[in-house]
Amino acid sequence: MEENKILTSLNTFGIACYAKYFVEIFSVNEIIQLQKKSQFTELPHYILGGGSNILFTGNYDGLIIKVSIKGKEIIKETDEHIFLKIGAGENWHELVAYAINNGWGGVENLSLIPGQVGAAPVQNIGAYGVEVKDVFEELEAINLKTLNTEIFDRKACKFGYRDSVFKKEAKGKYIITAVVLKLNKKHRINAGYGAISKTLNEMGVANPSIADVSRAVIQIRQSKLPDPKKTGNGGSFFKNPVISDAAYQALQANYPDIPGHPVDGQVKLAAAWLIDQCGWKGKRLGNVGVHENQALVLVNYGNGTGTEIKDLATKIMKDVSQKFSIDLEPEINIL
Ligand SMILES: Cc1cc2nc3c(=O)[nH]c(=O)nc-3n(C[C@H](O)[C@H](O)[C@H](O)COP(=O)(O)OP(=O)(O)OC[C@H]3O[C@@H](n4cnc5c(N)ncnc54)[C@H](O)[C@@H]3O)c2cc1C
């Protein structure tokens, strides 16, 4: 257990702040042992993965538990599927690369998403027409009250758009220790979303493999998103708002160009477009700002604080609400 741990390198915004106590756990048994520590029983605690979806707005006056449980194991195999159990502390993109190298499909569209495997179900990570729920079989999590291991299948996870039970009623109550993914031996190429097919064309690929799709996704992401190692950020700061068809048509009357994608009888708007229309894209306020190529990404140019980022987000939300009567919801966990 460490005291007054600096967290700058443990969050992708690169916010300099301290945790009163910090512990890194490598096994389920170490979680059980935590129960004997007063820092765990008497203080608030927060579970940390790769820190790529968290904004610290100050020092954390409790215990940060960083999950570093490793391991990959095939637990079942059929003619069509591999059931792979992965430790929550494994890096997500390394897992994607591992699956592709073994010829197992299903996660290639999710290439280069930062963070760890254990956090992937928490917000049901998604990109380029695929969400982790599409390959999810089940997960193991320790109930922090009873210390029992519980299994959550897809239904129990209550997956939604960037959402799951772990952001709602189960929030903070479990440590996810392992995730089982059901990967495909027979590949279903999903290149119809965003710029993937255009990029594959430019790469001269006519019949893409899962490795080709992954390469295209990596290329698109690298050209669009800032690398947190160079410019602190947490990816998309806001969720794309989902509104009724009637509300969308009303907006369209005033803004004929407003983009919208039908989802389950409703319409998903592009938060980046709304923010851009309010003039925020590329704007800088002191140490922080809105990325010049992607209005959904708020960045820390150097010595920015979490409060500066949060204040910027609040200003953006106010402007979008005033102009479009739409309430943006942060995708990032704000602490
Ligand atoms: C440049 C960039 C691009 C991104 N692109 C995408 C994208 O395309 N799609 C997308 O969906 N997301 C994207 N993200 C967001 C982020 O990568 C994902 O949310 C990722 O799953 C977070 O993983 P993490 O390990 O860093 O989680 P953290 O940020 O450490 O934690 C996120 C949440 O999960 C909880 N948590 C973490 N591990 C566990 C565990 N083992 N048990 C219980 N709770 C846990 C934390 O308490 C916290 O509430 C992007 C982020 C960045 C910086």
The ligand as a Gaussian input file, in Angstrom:
#p B3LYP/6-31G(d) Opt

LIG

0 1
 C       -7.822000       8.423000     -26.971000
 C       -9.003000       7.646000     -26.414000
 C       -9.885000       7.020000     -27.276000
 C      -10.990000       6.307000     -26.784000
 N      -11.828000       5.696000     -27.661000
 C      -12.896000       4.999000     -27.202000
 C      -13.778000       4.342000     -28.119000
 O      -13.585000       4.366000     -29.335000
 N      -14.841000       3.671000     -27.615000
 C      -15.074000       3.600000     -26.267000
 O      -16.069000       2.963000     -25.875000
 N      -14.247000       4.202000     -25.385000
 C      -13.172000       4.893000     -25.811000
 N      -12.332000       5.515000     -24.922000
 C      -12.628000       5.444000     -23.475000
 C      -11.839000       4.333000     -22.737000
 O      -10.783000       3.863000     -23.514000
 C      -12.738000       3.163000     -22.364000
 O      -13.810000       3.614000     -21.556000
 C      -11.976000       2.063000     -21.589000
 O      -12.765000       0.918000     -21.463000
 C      -11.535000       2.529000     -20.214000
 O      -10.658000       1.548000     -19.719000
 P       -9.706000       1.840000     -18.498000
 O       -9.077000       0.556000     -18.096000
 O       -8.788000       2.948000     -18.828000
 O      -10.768000       2.275000     -17.381000
 P      -10.647000       3.406000     -16.277000
 O      -10.669000       4.748000     -16.911000
 O       -9.537000       3.118000     -15.355000
 O      -12.031000       3.168000     -15.518000
 C      -13.259000       3.411000     -16.179000
 C      -14.409000       2.994000     -15.244000
 O      -14.401000       1.583000     -15.088000
 C      -14.247000       1.238000     -13.718000
 N      -13.370000       0.065000     -13.686000
 C      -12.165000      -0.076000     -14.311000
 N      -11.684000      -1.322000     -14.118000
 C      -12.595000      -1.970000     -13.357000
 C      -12.650000      -3.287000     -12.795000
 N      -11.688000      -4.191000     -13.008000
 N      -13.732000      -3.608000     -12.037000
 C      -14.743000      -2.712000     -11.825000
 N      -14.720000      -1.460000     -12.324000
 C      -13.667000      -1.102000     -13.071000
 C      -13.645000       2.447000     -13.045000
 O      -13.966000       2.509000     -11.673000
 C      -14.291000       3.571000     -13.843000
 O      -15.580000       3.826000     -13.353000
 C      -11.206000       6.231000     -25.384000
 C      -10.307000       6.851000     -24.508000
 C       -9.210000       7.554000     -25.012000
 C       -8.254000       8.196000     -24.055000

